[in-house]
Amino acid sequence: MVRIVAHYFPRHFDVESMLAEHLAEDSCVLVAEQDEKIIGCSVNSCSYRKTPFHNKDLPIFYQRLLYVDPGAQHKAVGLKLQTAGLRYQLGLLWLFRRFVVVCLTSNPQVLRAVSQYNEYYPRQDGALPQAVYAFCQQLGPMMGFSRIDRRLSVYGTNESKLEGEDYTSEWISFIQSGHAEFDQMVLNTAFAARNGKIAHTGALLMAIGYARPMHFIRRYIEVSLRYHH
């Protein structure tokens, strides 16, 4: 797992401590293998909370970590790992349940994936209901951030140590999604483009999606087919 995650951080960043922090929680750990080699890893947990999306408490699926070997991204490894996590946490009939998924990310491909949900944030138009923003603020203790703004940029995580780090090569090689709207959202928050280089700002984005069964099943199938072609 350390080898996979290390692709996304500078050599001096303490990847092992970050992993230990998430693995210490009551969480589900999954790995994807190919030819007896680990090509992806996922850590997730689940809790129930009152949300602005429904009048009953809903399961909050927290994708703590999800990293894929850059050479394996075209194989939809990330999607498969998240699907396996949802099935583990919510049961075999997870597609027929209402739930909320949350994560902290600097990856535009994650924002693209979350856009399959019935209701999702952040959005390109900046729309964010006050009730949803208040809910996101409440997640600070669980997700380990000290502050969140209305763009859903979060501050005070382990990744704050990355402020100013040069990510130009990583951005070009495997972070950018090729979808301008999602790439630009990340470049305006977690990264900053200056003088032909891409630098980390030390911030992350919270991605949040709410799934209602019937609409989500259709969108999930569409996205799955897209990733497999």
N, C-alpha and C positions, 0 to 999 in steps of 0.2 A: 504493500500500500504506500509506503513511504516513497518508493521509486516513482510511482504514478503521480502522486501529489507534488513531488519535488519539481516536476516539469513546469509548474505554474508559479514558482517562487524563486527569488534570488538564492544563491548558494548559502548565504549567511543567515537566511530565515530559518527559524527553529520549527521545522515541519513536524518533528516528532512530538514536541510539546503541544502543538495545535491539535494533532490527532488524539493525543492522550486526553485532552480536555473534553473532546466530543465523545470519545470512547468510554469515559468515566460515567457518563450519563446512562440512564436506562434506555438503551437504544438498540436498534437492529443493524447489524453489520452485514453487508453483502459484497461479494466480489464476482467479477466476470472473468472467465478464463478462456484462453484459446491456445491450443497446443501446449497445455500445462503451464502457460504463462499468464499471469494476472494482467488484464488489459483495462480494468475499470474497478472502482470501489465506491461504495455508497454507505453512508451512516444516516439513519433516520430515527425519529421517535414520534410518538403520538399522544395527545392529551385532549381532553374535552373542555370546551369553553363556551361562554355566551359570546355570540358574534353579531355584527350588524346585518348579517345575511339571512337569518332565519330566527323564528321565535323560540326554537329549542336549542339546547347546547349541541354543538357540532364537533366532530373529530377534527383536530388541527394536526395535519400531517406536516411535520417539520423536517425538511430535507437538510440535515445538518451539513453533510458533505456529499459531493458527487463529482468525482474526477475520472476522466477517461484518458487513456494513453492517446496522445495526439495522432498517432498512426492508425488508431482504430475508430475514429469518430464517424467515419462514413458507414460503419456497421450498426448504427443506431444503438450502441452500447448503453449510452446514458438513458435513453427512453426505456430500454429493457430493464435496467437496474431500478429506475423509479417505479415502473409497473410492478416489479417483484416486491418492492417495499410496500407499495399500496396494498397489494394482495395480502402480504404478511400482517400489516397493521389493521386493515379493515375487513379482511376476510375474502373468500372466493367471489362473493357477489359485490365487490367494492364498486364496480361500475354502476350499480343500482342504488348507491347511497349518496346522500349529500355530505360533502366534506370540504374543508379548506386546506390548501397547500401553501406553505410559506417557506422561503429560503432567503439567504443573503448571498449575493453574487456580484461579480464584476464581468460576467460573461453574457454577451448579447444573445447567444444561442439559448440561454436559459429563459430570457425574456420572451423570445419567440415561442418556446415551448409552452410557457404559462399563458400565452395569448389564446390557447385552445379552450380555456375555461369560460364558463358562462359570463362571469364577471371577473375582471383581472386588473391589476395595477402593478407598476405605474403604466400610464398610457401616454401615447405620443402627444395628445392634446392637453395633457396636464390635469385632466379631470380627476378629482379625488373628493368624494363626499366626506364631510366632517366626521360622520360616524365611523367611516372606515379608517380615517387618519387617527382618530382617538383609539380605535382598536389596535392599530399598528404600534402606537406609542406604548400600549400596555404590554406588548410582547418583549420589551427591552430586557427584563430580567431573564426570561427564558432563552432569548437568542444572543444575549451577551453584548448588547450595545448600550451606550450611554445617552445617545441623542439621535433623533430622526427628524428630518425636515419634510416639507410638503411635496418634495420631489421623490420622497421615500429613500433619500440618501441617508445612510446610517454611519455613525461615527463612534469611536471608542472601542472598536473590536481589535483582535490581534493584528488584522491587516492594516491598522492605522500606522504600523511600523514601516509600511511599504511606501509611505509618502515620498515622492520624488524619485522613486526607482524607475529606471528606463525599461519599458516594456515594448519597445518598438518591434523587436524581432518576434516576440511571442504574439503580439497583436497581428502581425502580418502572417505568421506561420499557422496559428491555430485558434486564436481567440475570436477574431472578427467573423461575423456570420455571413457577410455578403448581402445582408438585408439592411439597407440604409437607415430605415426608421429605428431599428433596434440598436444598430451600431452607434448611431448618433446619440441615443439616450444614454448609453454607457460612456461615450466620449465626453458628455456634458456633466458627468457625475464621478464615476469611479476612476476614469482616466481623463487626461487633458492632452490635447495635441498642441505642441509648441515647437516652432523652428524645425519642422520636419520630423520631430520625435514624439513618441507616445509615452507619457509618464503617468505613474499611478498617483492618485491624489490622497490615498490613505482611506478613502471612503468606499463603502459598498452600497449596493442597491437592494432594498427589500423587494422581492417579487412575491405577490400574493394572488391566489386564484380561488374562486368559489365554483364548485361543481354541483349542478343539478342533474339528476340521472339522465333523462331522455336526450336532451340537447347535447350533453357531454359525451354520451356514447357515440353519437354521430360524428362529433368533432374528433374524438379519440381515434375512431376508425380512419377518418380522413388523414389525420396527422401520421398515423402508423403506416398507411399506404405510401404517403409522401416520403417518409424516411427510408422506406424499403425499395424505392425506385431511384 
